[in-house]
Amino acid sequence: MDYLDLYPIHWPVKGKYKDTWRALEHLYRERKVRAIGVSNFLKHHLEDILQSAEIVPMVNQMEFHPHLVQQELIDYCNEHHIQYEAWSPMMQGKIFELDFIKDIADKYGKSPAQIVLRWDLQKGVVTIPKSSKKDRIIANTDIFDFELSAEDMRYLDGLENGQRFGPDSDSFDF
Ligand SMILES: NC(=O)c1ccc[n+]([C@@H]2O[C@H](COP(=O)([O-])OP(=O)(O)OC[C@H]3O[C@@H](n4cnc5c(N)ncnc54)[C@H](OP(=O)(O)O)[C@@H]3O)[C@@H](O)[C@H]2O)c1
């Protein structure tokens, strides 16, 4: 291929990510990559990189689901025009064990996956759910024919409890 659509730094490895960012800026200017971004960058990592960056990261890909919202980080990204993107949006399959998501799904006549992915969409979060099954991949895109009420959006936002299914950037042993 001639170019990549998006190339993010996977994790903020201390002492390395600023040099890596300079390399990504070079690739962007060379038009080898259409969008450059970061992943797993908390607010303090973003503040640090923005001090010397010539190009603001276009995307921050983070663990994001009803138990890990991190609204302050989303607000910071929105303020700096950094697109927030959700990895493990369905808690690696664990959302299907939550009765309260099933209750909302029944109310809208949708699946729990469709409810959570629609919540992502209405929050302005780009989402990258994964499934190994064709019928689920297709069903997971069928989220454009309904809208969650403001009350249900607030309810889903309120499920935040800081639970992670992947590592925390500040304590991950790179
Ligand atoms: N940037 C990072 O550091 C980072 C870290 C982790 C993950 N990621 C990326 O994030 C993406 C998604 O994350 P993830 O795979 O960890 O978790 P996920 O998308 O939250 O969950 C995937 C699980 O949900 C199940 N599933 C999907 N759709 C379903 C449906 N409609 N009904 C029932 N079950 C369903 C899948 O099972 P089946 O396959 O059986 O359908 C799979 O077990 C991946 O592309 C991954 O590479 C990025």
The ligand as a Tripos MOL2 file, in Angstrom:
@<TRIPOS>MOLECULE
LIG
   48    52     1     0     0
SMALL
NO_CHARGES

@<TRIPOS>ATOM
      1 N1         -5.0240    0.5330   21.7370 N.am      1 LIG1
      2 C1         -4.9750   -0.4440   22.6090 C.2       1 LIG1
      3 O1         -4.1270   -0.4540   23.5320 O.2       1 LIG1
      4 C2         -5.9520   -1.5920   22.5360 C.ar      1 LIG1
      5 C3         -6.0620   -2.4890   23.6050 C.ar      1 LIG1
      6 C4         -6.9880   -3.5300   23.5390 C.ar      1 LIG1
      7 C5         -7.7920   -3.6770   22.4000 C.ar      1 LIG1
      8 N2         -7.6430   -2.8150   21.3520 N.ar      1 LIG1
      9 C6         -8.4700   -2.9920   20.1300 C.3       1 LIG1
     10 O2         -9.8460   -2.7530   20.4260 O.3       1 LIG1
     11 C7        -10.6690   -3.5540   19.5790 C.3       1 LIG1
     12 C8        -11.7940   -4.1720   20.3570 C.3       1 LIG1
     13 O3        -11.4330   -4.5440   21.6450 O.3       1 LIG1
     14 P1        -11.5850   -5.9990   22.2990 P.3       1 LIG1
     15 O4        -11.5850   -7.0380   21.2590 O.co2     1 LIG1
     16 O5        -10.6030   -6.0660   23.3940 O.co2     1 LIG1
     17 O6        -13.0000   -5.9660   23.0150 O.3       1 LIG1
     18 P2        -14.5450   -5.6790   22.6330 P.3       1 LIG1
     19 O7        -14.7210   -5.2090   21.2400 O.co2     1 LIG1
     20 O8        -15.0540   -4.8610   23.7610 O.co2     1 LIG1
     21 O9        -15.1820   -7.1290   22.8410 O.3       1 LIG1
     22 C9        -14.9430   -8.1910   21.9690 C.3       1 LIG1
     23 C10       -15.7380   -9.3770   22.4910 C.3       1 LIG1
     24 O10       -17.1390   -9.1130   22.3760 O.3       1 LIG1
     25 C11       -17.7890  -10.1880   21.7150 C.3       1 LIG1
     26 N3        -18.8570   -9.6180   20.8650 N.ar      1 LIG1
     27 C12       -18.7230   -8.6870   19.8980 C.ar      1 LIG1
     28 N4        -19.9340   -8.3740   19.3700 N.ar      1 LIG1
     29 C13       -20.8520   -9.1360   20.0260 C.ar      1 LIG1
     30 C14       -22.2710   -9.2700   19.9480 C.ar      1 LIG1
     31 N5        -22.9680   -8.5420   19.0840 N.pl3     1 LIG1
     32 N6        -22.8770  -10.1560   20.7810 N.ar      1 LIG1
     33 C15       -22.1640  -10.8790   21.6670 C.ar      1 LIG1
     34 N7        -20.8270  -10.8070   21.7920 N.ar      1 LIG1
     35 C16       -20.1610   -9.9350   20.9760 C.ar      1 LIG1
     36 C17       -16.7080  -10.8670   20.8910 C.3       1 LIG1
     37 O11       -16.9700  -12.2500   20.7630 O.3       1 LIG1
     38 P3        -17.0820  -12.9690   19.3150 P.3       1 LIG1
     39 O12       -15.7720  -12.7600   18.6130 O.co2     1 LIG1
     40 O13       -17.3600  -14.3870   19.7080 O.co2     1 LIG1
     41 O14       -18.2360  -12.3030   18.6120 O.co2     1 LIG1
     42 C18       -15.4510  -10.6480   21.7490 C.3       1 LIG1
     43 O15       -15.3570  -11.6810   22.7260 O.3       1 LIG1
     44 C19        -9.7420   -4.5780   18.9330 C.3       1 LIG1
     45 O16        -9.6050   -4.2290   17.5690 O.3       1 LIG1
     46 C20        -8.4140   -4.4140   19.6450 C.3       1 LIG1
     47 O17        -7.2900   -4.6050   18.8070 O.3       1 LIG1
     48 C21        -6.7600   -1.7610   21.4050 C.ar      1 LIG1
@<TRIPOS>BOND
     1     1     2 1
     2     2     3 2
     3     2     4 1
     4     4     5 ar
     5     4    48 ar
     6     5     6 ar
     7     6     7 ar
     8     7     8 ar
     9     8     9 1
    10     8    48 ar
    11     9    10 1
    12     9    46 1
    13    10    11 1
    14    11    12 1
    15    11    44 1
    16    12    13 1
    17    13    14 1
    18    14    15 2
    19    14    16 1
    20    14    17 1
    21    17    18 1
    22    18    19 2
    23    18    20 1
    24    18    21 1
    25    21    22 1
    26    22    23 1
    27    23    24 1
    28    23    42 1
    29    24    25 1
    30    25    26 1
    31    25    36 1
    32    26    27 ar
    33    26    35 ar
    34    27    28 ar
    35    28    29 ar
    36    29    30 ar
    37    29    35 ar
    38    30    31 1
    39    30    32 ar
    40    32    33 ar
    41    33    34 ar
    42    34    35 ar
    43    36    37 1
    44    36    42 1
    45    37    38 1
    46    38    39 2
    47    38    40 1
    48    38    41 1
    49    42    43 1
    50    44    45 1
    51    44    46 1
    52    46    47 1
@<TRIPOS>SUBSTRUCTURE
     1 LIG1         1 GROUP 0 **** ****
